Amino acid sequence: MPVPIKTGTVLRNRYQVKKIIGQGGMGCIYLSEDLRLEGRLCAVKEVEYDRALPEDMLKEARDQFQREATVLARLDHPNLPKVSDFFSIKARDYLVMDFVPGKDLRQLMIEARQDNKFLPEKEVLNWASQLADALKYLHTQEPSILHRDIKPSNLKLTPNGLVKLVDFGLVKMLAPGEVTITILQGQGTALYTPLEQYGGDSGHTDARSDIYAFSGTLYHLLTNEPPINVRDRFLNPGSLPRVRDLNPDVSARTERAIHWGLQLHPEDRPEDIDAFVKALYIEDAPITKPFRQGQIQPRTIRAPEKLLLYLAGGLMVVSFLLTLIRNF
């Protein structure tokens, strides 16, 4: 575990550390004051690399940090904290972003559970809409950006009602030809991580991986219970309780969408954020599993064809009844 920086330390002659607001295996996140802009608070994310790494791998990891930090600094979306700076000091790299005030959604969910209540579905879906906007923005960048660590504690609700997706620790850019670049190696948080993400950079991850974590986050917020770890689900299919079994007040539409997003195989999930959003918010929106190679896709029956089928069925019933009457 990296040794935290002391309170009062000034980084890069600009960012004065106030306190630790997050800590992990590769560094801390510090609440800091920007001494050049009076009154501005920022979050400074620290990255310290494994000292056992060979020199060439360490250089590649730090080069990756520089490339991704450059991309993150260009992002501009109301539901994402603005990355304003990045720099290196000896063996550590730092990413500076806006400090987001307010409680995270995990705290709000815990408070509701302590009161023997559930968060209102309408409120959770409002937050989901904002998160969907942020993810669509990330996924449609060139190259596409995946967050890979969506969870309630990484979503903060600001005093003015905005939801912000914070912590870019596992962000991943999909470069042409599926070449991947990652700031930090890691698999995300186990409860919300899809099966394919356990392969690290050798596994195939795309927008559907974020959709799995998004769905797991909604599951937790609406039921007060975390989703079953994906590896346990793989070994014990059917072990994940239905949303409405835990919270009967959730609509059937929302339940269907969440369980669609939580499918174990990525090809069985919504193909993109737009498809997931339609399932969440449009009544009776079709939820279909994409057909895998080798499967035969059934032909869709249109409304006029359905009417003809009903008429044909009715005529068969009438004919059968007339035959019975004659025989009688």
C-alpha positions as CSV (number, residue, x, y, z in Angstrom):
1,M,0.0,0.0,0.0
2,P,1.5,3.4,-1.0
3,V,2.4,5.8,1.8
4,P,-0.1,8.7,1.7
5,I,1.1,12.2,1.2
6,K,1.1,14.4,4.4
7,T,-1.6,17.0,4.9
8,G,-0.3,20.4,3.8
9,T,2.0,19.1,1.2
10,V,2.0,21.2,-2.0
11,L,2.2,19.3,-5.2
12,R,3.7,20.9,-8.3
13,N,3.8,24.2,-6.5
14,R,0.0,24.5,-6.9
15,Y,-2.1,21.8,-5.2
16,Q,-2.1,21.8,-1.4
17,V,-3.3,18.5,0.1
18,K,-6.1,18.9,2.6
19,K,-7.1,15.3,3.3
20,I,-7.5,11.8,1.9
21,I,-10.9,11.2,0.4
22,G,-10.2,7.8,-1.2
23,Q,-7.6,5.1,-1.0
24,G,-6.7,2.0,-2.9
25,G,-3.9,-0.4,-3.7
26,M,-2.3,2.0,-6.2
27,G,-2.6,5.3,-4.4
28,C,-4.9,7.8,-2.8
29,I,-7.3,10.5,-3.9
30,Y,-6.7,13.8,-2.1
31,L,-9.0,16.7,-1.6
32,S,-6.7,19.6,-2.5
33,E,-6.9,23.4,-2.8
34,D,-5.7,25.0,-6.1
35,L,-3.4,27.8,-4.8
36,R,-3.5,29.6,-8.2
37,L,-7.3,29.8,-8.2
38,E,-8.4,30.9,-4.7
39,G,-11.2,28.9,-3.2
40,R,-11.1,26.1,-5.9
41,L,-11.1,22.6,-4.5
42,C,-10.0,19.7,-6.7
43,A,-9.5,15.9,-6.4
44,V,-6.0,14.8,-7.1
45,K,-5.8,11.1,-8.0
46,E,-2.4,9.4,-7.3
47,V,-1.0,6.5,-9.2
48,E,2.0,4.6,-7.8
49,Y,3.2,1.6,-9.9
50,D,4.3,-1.8,-8.7
51,R,8.0,-1.4,-8.0
52,A,8.6,-5.0,-9.0
53,L,7.7,-4.2,-12.6
54,P,10.6,-4.6,-15.2
55,E,11.9,-1.2,-16.4
56,D,10.3,-1.6,-19.9
57,M,6.9,-2.4,-18.5
58,L,7.0,0.5,-16.0
59,K,7.9,2.8,-18.9
60,E,4.9,1.5,-20.9
61,A,2.6,1.9,-18.0
62,R,3.6,5.5,-17.5
63,D,3.3,6.2,-21.2
64,Q,-0.2,4.8,-21.1
65,F,-1.0,7.1,-18.2
66,Q,0.1,10.1,-20.2
67,R,-1.9,9.1,-23.3
68,E,-5.1,8.5,-21.4
69,A,-4.8,11.5,-19.2
70,T,-4.5,13.6,-22.4
71,V,-7.7,12.1,-23.7
72,L,-9.5,12.6,-20.4
73,A,-8.5,16.2,-20.2
74,R,-10.4,16.8,-23.5
75,L,-13.7,15.4,-22.2
76,D,-16.4,17.9,-21.4
77,H,-19.8,16.6,-20.2
78,P,-22.0,17.8,-17.3
79,N,-22.2,14.4,-15.7
80,L,-18.4,13.9,-15.7
81,P,-15.9,15.7,-13.5
82,K,-13.6,17.9,-15.6
83,V,-10.0,16.7,-15.7
84,S,-7.9,19.8,-15.6
85,D,-4.3,18.7,-15.2
86,F,-1.9,15.8,-15.0
87,F,1.7,15.5,-13.9
88,S,4.4,13.2,-12.5
89,I,6.6,13.5,-9.4
90,K,9.3,10.9,-9.2
91,A,7.7,7.4,-9.3
92,R,4.1,8.7,-9.0
93,D,1.7,10.1,-11.6
94,Y,-1.2,12.4,-10.7
95,L,-4.5,13.3,-12.3
96,V,-6.3,16.4,-11.2
97,M,-10.1,16.8,-11.6
98,D,-12.9,18.8,-10.2
99,F,-13.9,18.0,-6.7
100,V,-17.6,16.8,-6.7
101,P,-19.4,17.8,-3.5
102,G,-22.4,15.8,-2.2
103,K,-23.1,12.2,-1.1
104,D,-22.5,9.2,-3.4
105,L,-25.5,7.0,-4.3
106,R,-24.2,4.1,-2.1
107,Q,-24.5,6.4,1.0
108,L,-28.1,7.3,-0.1
109,M,-29.0,3.7,-0.6
110,I,-27.6,2.7,2.9
111,E,-29.5,5.5,4.5
112,A,-32.8,4.3,2.9
113,R,-32.1,0.7,4.0
114,Q,-31.4,1.9,7.6
115,D,-34.9,3.5,7.5
116,N,-36.4,0.2,6.1
117,K,-37.2,1.9,2.9
118,F,-36.2,1.7,-0.8
119,L,-35.0,4.6,-2.9
120,P,-38.0,5.7,-5.1
121,E,-37.9,4.1,-8.5
122,K,-38.6,7.5,-10.2
123,E,-35.6,9.1,-8.5
124,V,-33.3,6.2,-9.4
125,L,-34.4,6.3,-13.0
126,N,-33.7,10.0,-13.1
127,W,-30.2,9.3,-12.0
128,A,-30.0,6.5,-14.5
129,S,-30.9,8.9,-17.3
130,Q,-28.0,11.1,-16.4
131,L,-25.6,8.2,-16.1
132,A,-26.8,7.0,-19.5
133,D,-26.0,10.4,-21.1
134,A,-22.5,10.3,-19.7
135,L,-21.8,6.7,-20.8
136,K,-23.2,7.4,-24.3
137,Y,-20.8,10.4,-24.5
138,L,-17.8,8.2,-23.4
139,H,-18.7,5.3,-25.7
140,T,-19.1,7.5,-28.8
141,Q,-15.7,9.1,-28.4
142,E,-13.0,8.4,-31.0
143,P,-11.6,6.0,-29.8
144,S,-14.4,4.8,-27.6
145,I,-13.9,5.1,-23.9
146,L,-15.1,2.5,-21.3
147,H,-15.3,3.4,-17.6
148,R,-15.1,-0.3,-16.3
149,D,-15.9,0.6,-12.7
150,I,-19.5,1.8,-12.5
151,K,-20.9,1.3,-9.1
152,P,-23.1,3.3,-6.6
153,S,-20.0,4.7,-4.7
154,N,-18.6,6.1,-8.0
155,L,-21.8,8.1,-8.6
156,K,-22.1,11.4,-6.6
157,L,-25.2,13.4,-6.3
158,T,-24.4,17.1,-6.2
159,P,-26.5,19.6,-4.2
160,N,-28.1,20.9,-7.4
161,G,-29.3,17.4,-8.4
162,L,-26.6,16.5,-10.9
163,V,-25.2,13.0,-10.9
164,K,-21.5,12.8,-11.6
165,L,-19.6,9.6,-12.6
166,V,-16.3,9.9,-10.8
167,D,-13.1,7.9,-10.6
168,F,-11.5,7.1,-13.9
169,G,-9.1,4.5,-12.3
170,L,-10.0,1.7,-14.7
171,V,-10.9,3.7,-17.8
172,K,-10.0,2.0,-21.0
173,M,-9.8,3.3,-24.6
174,L,-10.7,1.0,-27.5
175,A,-8.2,1.8,-30.1
176,P,-8.6,0.5,-33.7
177,G,-8.1,-3.2,-34.1
178,E,-9.1,-3.8,-30.5
179,V,-5.7,-2.7,-29.2
180,T,-6.4,-1.5,-25.6
181,I,-4.7,1.1,-23.5
182,T,-5.3,1.1,-19.7
183,I,-4.2,3.5,-17.1
184,L,-4.5,1.0,-14.3
185,Q,-4.6,-2.8,-14.4
186,G,-7.7,-4.1,-12.6
187,Q,-11.0,-5.8,-12.9
188,G,-13.3,-3.2,-11.3
189,T,-15.4,-4.0,-8.3
190,A,-16.4,-7.7,-8.1
191,L,-20.1,-7.2,-7.5
192,Y,-20.6,-5.2,-10.6
193,T,-18.0,-6.7,-12.9
194,P,-19.0,-8.7,-16.0
195,L,-17.4,-12.1,-16.6
196,E,-15.5,-11.0,-19.7
197,Q,-13.7,-8.3,-17.7
198,Y,-12.0,-10.9,-15.6
199,G,-9.8,-11.5,-18.6
200,G,-8.0,-8.2,-18.1
201,D,-6.8,-6.7,-21.3
202,S,-6.8,-10.1,-23.0
203,G,-10.6,-10.3,-22.6
204,H,-13.0,-8.6,-25.0
205,T,-14.7,-5.7,-23.4
206,D,-17.0,-3.1,-25.0
207,A,-20.0,-0.9,-24.2
208,R,-21.9,-4.0,-23.0
209,S,-19.4,-4.4,-20.2
210,D,-20.3,-1.0,-18.8
211,I,-24.0,-1.8,-19.4
212,Y,-23.6,-4.9,-17.1
213,A,-22.1,-2.7,-14.3
214,F,-24.8,0.0,-14.9
215,S,-27.5,-2.7,-14.5
216,G,-25.8,-4.1,-11.4
217,T,-25.8,-0.6,-9.9
218,L,-29.5,-0.1,-10.6
219,Y,-30.2,-3.5,-9.1
220,H,-28.4,-2.5,-5.9
221,L,-30.0,0.9,-5.6
222,L,-33.6,-0.4,-6.1
223,T,-33.3,-3.6,-3.9
224,N,-30.8,-2.6,-1.2
225,E,-29.1,-5.8,-2.1
226,P,-26.0,-6.2,-4.2
227,P,-26.1,-8.4,-7.3
228,I,-24.6,-11.9,-6.9
229,N,-21.0,-12.0,-8.0
230,V,-20.8,-13.0,-11.7
231,R,-18.5,-15.9,-11.0
232,D,-20.9,-17.4,-8.5
233,R,-23.8,-16.9,-11.0
234,F,-21.8,-18.7,-13.6
235,L,-21.4,-21.7,-11.3
236,N,-25.0,-21.5,-10.0
237,P,-27.3,-20.2,-12.8
238,G,-30.5,-18.8,-11.5
239,S,-29.0,-17.7,-8.2
240,L,-29.7,-14.0,-8.9
241,P,-33.1,-13.0,-7.2
242,R,-35.5,-11.1,-9.4
243,V,-35.7,-7.3,-8.6
244,R,-39.4,-7.5,-7.9
245,D,-38.9,-10.4,-5.5
246,L,-36.9,-8.0,-3.3
247,N,-38.8,-4.8,-4.0
248,P,-42.3,-5.4,-5.3
249,D,-42.8,-1.7,-5.9
250,V,-40.4,-1.7,-8.9
251,S,-42.2,-1.7,-12.3
252,A,-42.0,-4.8,-14.4
253,R,-40.5,-2.7,-17.2
254,T,-37.6,-1.6,-15.0
255,E,-37.1,-5.2,-13.8
256,R,-37.0,-6.6,-17.3
257,A,-34.4,-4.0,-18.4
258,I,-32.1,-4.6,-15.5
259,H,-32.1,-8.3,-15.9
260,W,-31.5,-7.9,-19.6
261,G,-28.4,-5.8,-18.8
262,L,-27.2,-8.4,-16.2
263,Q,-27.1,-11.3,-18.7
264,L,-23.9,-13.3,-18.2
265,H,-23.0,-13.4,-21.9
266,P,-22.3,-10.0,-23.5
267,E,-24.1,-10.9,-26.7
268,D,-27.3,-11.4,-24.6
269,R,-27.2,-7.9,-23.3
270,P,-28.3,-4.6,-24.9
271,E,-25.9,-3.8,-27.7
272,D,-25.5,-0.2,-26.7
273,I,-26.7,2.5,-24.2
274,D,-29.5,3.5,-26.6
275,A,-31.0,0.0,-26.5
276,F,-30.8,-0.1,-22.7
277,V,-32.4,3.3,-22.3
278,K,-35.3,2.3,-24.5
279,A,-35.8,-0.8,-22.4
280,L,-35.7,1.3,-19.2
281,Y,-38.0,4.1,-20.2
282,I,-40.3,3.0,-23.0
283,E,-43.3,0.9,-22.0
284,D,-43.4,-2.5,-23.8
285,A,-40.1,-1.8,-25.5
286,P,-39.0,-5.0,-27.1
287,I,-36.2,-6.8,-25.2
288,T,-34.5,-9.2,-27.6
289,K,-31.3,-11.1,-27.4
290,P,-29.0,-10.6,-30.3
291,F,-28.6,-13.9,-32.2
292,R,-25.2,-15.5,-32.1
293,Q,-23.5,-16.8,-35.1
294,G,-24.9,-20.2,-36.1
295,Q,-28.4,-19.4,-34.8
296,I,-31.4,-19.1,-37.0
297,Q,-33.3,-15.9,-36.4
298,P,-37.1,-16.3,-36.4
299,R,-39.0,-14.1,-38.8
300,T,-40.8,-11.2,-37.2
301,I,-44.6,-11.5,-37.6
302,R,-46.1,-8.1,-38.6
303,A,-49.5,-6.8,-37.3
304,P,-51.4,-7.6,-40.6
305,E,-50.0,-11.1,-40.6
306,K,-51.1,-11.6,-37.0
307,L,-54.6,-10.5,-37.9
308,L,-54.7,-13.1,-40.7
309,L,-53.5,-15.8,-38.3
310,Y,-56.2,-14.9,-35.7
311,L,-58.9,-15.0,-38.5
312,A,-57.6,-18.4,-39.7
313,G,-57.6,-19.8,-36.2
314,G,-61.2,-18.5,-35.6
315,L,-62.4,-20.1,-38.8
316,M,-60.8,-23.4,-37.8
317,V,-62.7,-23.3,-34.5
318,V,-66.0,-22.5,-36.2
319,S,-65.5,-25.3,-38.7
320,F,-64.7,-27.7,-35.9
321,L,-67.9,-26.7,-34.0
322,L,-70.1,-27.1,-37.1
323,T,-68.7,-30.5,-37.7
324,L,-69.6,-31.5,-34.2
325,I,-73.1,-30.2,-34.5
326,R,-73.7,-32.1,-37.8
327,N,-72.4,-35.3,-36.3
328,F,-74.6,-34.8,-33.3
